[in-house]
Amino acid sequence: MPNERELLIKAKSGDREAKELFLEKNRGLVIHIANRFMENGNDDLIQAGFVGLIKAVERFDLTMNTAFSTYAVPLIMGEMKESLRKEKQISLGRRGRELYLQYKQISERLLKEKGREPTLSQVASILGVDPEELVYALEAARTPKSLDETIDEEKKIPYGDLLASRDDPLDTRILVSELLDSLDKRSRYIVVQRFFAEKTQVELATELQISQAHICRIEKKALKRLRQLMGED
């Protein structure tokens, strides 16, 4: 039985059987992301996710020093979000709209006062909310854009490829957020506080009344779990 890398190579070379097997092996990734949007997902959402997965297989560059799942997740997410928006099943809600407007107001004020944009965690602290909650509000407020819309007319770069490859801190945080549900409550809290709220291990150890070494062990185990889900370990 060929491994996943070998299947992907065959799939991209036109082997239909290998492609179907590769897609089936990645079904769990699609379902995991679908469950993040809607409890127990739904057939339409999963189908949209598979559209993103197929696009990822077709567009993935085998020479890239990137795990396939790392490239595929934003494309899968994008297709699901587009599907939900079309069906009018996704909404910011009153709370989300308020957070988005408050974020814009505070960011603009601090930019004028300090001459630089504040970090997401700084604004979240001012608002008294978890950085993760603010991330979701900002993501939901984004203007919908077709993943197939061309960004660069000369190079014909699809928006989906740009989303999957760009090094944007906010997109990185959103991507991590999609995987955090796989962690237990304490591990999830530590990862969010370390990488969203930018707290030190010492600060968390004091807050949770455990040793810094214990915080370090939990963090390493959680990050290893996230890397495994992203196919990097």
Secondary structure, 3 states (H helix, E strand, C coil): CCCHHHHHHHHHCCCHHHHHHHHHHCHHHHHHHHHHHCCCCCHHHHHHHHHHHHHHHHHCCCCCCCCHHHHHHHHHHHHHHHHHHHCCCCCCHHHHHHHHHHHHHHHHHHHHHHCCCCCHHHHHHHHCCCHHHHHHHHHHCCCCCCCCCEEECCCCEEHHHHHHHCCCHHHHHHHHHHHHHHCCHHHHHHHHHHHCCCCCHHHHHHHHCCCHHHHHHHHHHHHHHHHHHCCCC
